[in-house]
Amino acid sequence: MRSNNVVLINEEGLRVDGRRPNEMRPFKIIAGYLSNADGSAYIELGRNKIVAAVYGPREVHPKYLALPHRATVRCRYSMAPFSVEERKSPGRSRREIELSKVIREALEPAIFVEEYPRTVIDIFIQVLEADGGTRTASITAASVALADAGIPMRDLVAAIAVGKASDTLLLDLNGIEDQYGDGDMPIAIMPRYNLVTLFQADGIFAPEEIEEALKMAREAIYKLYEGQKEALKRKYLKIREEVLSSE
Amino acid sequence: MPVYVRDRDIVVPGEPLASQLFKGEGAVYVEKRKIYAKALSVVEIDSESKVIRAIPLKKKYLPAKGDKVIGKIVDVGVTHWTVDINSPYPAILQATEVLPRPTDAARMDLSKILKPGDIVVAKVIVFDLTRDPLLTIKERGLGKITKGTLVQIDPAKIPRLIGKKGSMANMIRKALGVDLIVGKNGRVIIISDDREKEALAILIIRKIEREAHVSGLTDRIKKFLESYGIEVENNA
């Protein structure tokens, strides 16, 4: 446990940004945010701003990466140099490489990869502004981008983090809480299956705290899931409305 | 009857559509006796024949035997051409499918017949996911295209552009007096000597692509044509 004197929860039980412990930040999802990618999405979760783009299934280059029985999934998570307070150097950091991998692994179980053997599905994630919980917001956005690209999937994937400060569980950590808190536990779930596809944790959590954290995360994830569905449908319902109202 | 959606609803991957008393068609998968959508789709319910269909709003073209496709030559080999058919799988056009029978392809310069950048209308002979699709141009109506305008739309919208038994495409052909070659891979060639008619055809194709999921498409296209002072025969 880190020793610090940063007050993350005040006497009224409110957090630094005025939220209650089990309150997530407001979010906004837009599907089809970019026009050049096959599928794309934009998400705002509190102060996080992230764009996800999907290309594919398409031909694999270099050829040796092609798998004979399924599509390869590649993922690249990167943070813009201006996404954090102190300029981030633009090269790929150790952290970005790791996040690319865990995000890919969180999304892969949802994709019917067997339907397009010898091809690749590329996922690009660009963090424009970061404020804690970018990996989970990236998963939520990338899953919308995959569906927007028309890629066959079992389910969408939504994700949120649960953390801890002064022995209280906090839903959806922001940057300060992530930095000074006592733990961070990102969780991704396929809502229809209720299956966890990403579970990481740093810090120390008691077994019952993990149970409770999962419960909090699940509730938030269902809210995100509704937002994902709404975003995907909005694009087409808007055209329908436009057409019908012009008649 | 356990149906979880309404006709013409838009569904996302993983959304339950109906119980297995229905027959699922299109972009669906079955799990625990329920039918789910597996892609962003429009739902079509036929309650008489108990069929529930998910029609994807976007998709990549997967070659199928007998499909007419419009390809672009990207590479010339010793005995074959590689053709881009707007699919995750590049197609192969063998020299024997182009040249008259007893010709030694290896002794000819194939780039003199078709060169990179050339557009061909071809037909898929075989495809099974383990190997790249093979094409032929040895049939009537197939071969190199030398004039016209190429338009590319999402392959998922091609059935709407063709219409029932070709009704939509025929309506455009008749009303505008243009020739349309529609490839299953999402590419369309418009051939016309009239620049304006050609531009109008492009507008219509784009309109179909955008509004394919809204019912009453044929009527809207008719109205659209009429708004440009073009008469449409009423044979529907």
HADDOCK unambig.tbl for C-alpha pairs under 7 A between the chains (distance, minus, plus):
assign (segid A and resid 57 and name CA) (segid B and resid 88 and name CA) 5.89 0.50 0.50
assign (segid A and resid 58 and name CA) (segid B and resid 88 and name CA) 4.17 0.50 0.50
assign (segid A and resid 59 and name CA) (segid B and resid 88 and name CA) 5.14 0.50 0.50
assign (segid A and resid 59 and name CA) (segid B and resid 89 and name CA) 6.38 0.50 0.50
assign (segid A and resid 117 and name CA) (segid B and resid 129 and name CA) 6.70 0.50 0.50
assign (segid A and resid 119 and name CA) (segid B and resid 88 and name CA) 6.42 0.50 0.50
assign (segid A and resid 147 and name CA) (segid B and resid 13 and name CA) 6.82 0.50 0.50
assign (segid A and resid 147 and name CA) (segid B and resid 39 and name CA) 6.51 0.50 0.50
assign (segid A and resid 147 and name CA) (segid B and resid 40 and name CA) 6.16 0.50 0.50
assign (segid A and resid 148 and name CA) (segid B and resid 40 and name CA) 6.95 0.50 0.50
assign (segid A and resid 149 and name CA) (segid B and resid 58 and name CA) 6.70 0.50 0.50
assign (segid A and resid 150 and name CA) (segid B and resid 39 and name CA) 5.72 0.50 0.50
assign (segid A and resid 150 and name CA) (segid B and resid 40 and name CA) 5.99 0.50 0.50
assign (segid A and resid 150 and name CA) (segid B and resid 58 and name CA) 4.91 0.50 0.50
assign (segid A and resid 150 and name CA) (segid B and resid 59 and name CA) 5.23 0.50 0.50
assign (segid A and resid 151 and name CA) (segid B and resid 39 and name CA) 6.26 0.50 0.50
assign (segid A and resid 152 and name CA) (segid B and resid 38 and name CA) 5.09 0.50 0.50
assign (segid A and resid 152 and name CA) (segid B and resid 39 and name CA) 4.87 0.50 0.50
assign (segid A and resid 153 and name CA) (segid B and resid 13 and name CA) 5.55 0.50 0.50
assign (segid A and resid 153 and name CA) (segid B and resid 38 and name CA) 5.01 0.50 0.50
assign (segid A and resid 153 and name CA) (segid B and resid 39 and name CA) 6.15 0.50 0.50
assign (segid A and resid 154 and name CA) (segid B and resid 13 and name CA) 6.00 0.50 0.50
assign (segid A and resid 154 and name CA) (segid B and resid 14 and name CA) 5.10 0.50 0.50
assign (segid A and resid 154 and name CA) (segid B and resid 38 and name CA) 5.67 0.50 0.50
assign (segid A and resid 155 and name CA) (segid B and resid 13 and name CA) 5.20 0.50 0.50
assign (segid A and resid 155 and name CA) (segid B and resid 14 and name CA) 4.12 0.50 0.50
assign (segid A and resid 156 and name CA) (segid B and resid 13 and name CA) 6.53 0.50 0.50
assign (segid A and resid 156 and name CA) (segid B and resid 14 and name CA) 6.87 0.50 0.50
assign (segid A and resid 192 and name CA) (segid B and resid 14 and name CA) 6.87 0.50 0.50
assign (segid A and resid 229 and name CA) (segid B and resid 12 and name CA) 6.38 0.50 0.50
assign (segid A and resid 233 and name CA) (segid B and resid 10 and name CA) 6.26 0.50 0.50
assign (segid A and resid 239 and name CA) (segid B and resid 211 and name CA) 6.97 0.50 0.50
assign (segid A and resid 240 and name CA) (segid B and resid 214 and name CA) 5.64 0.50 0.50
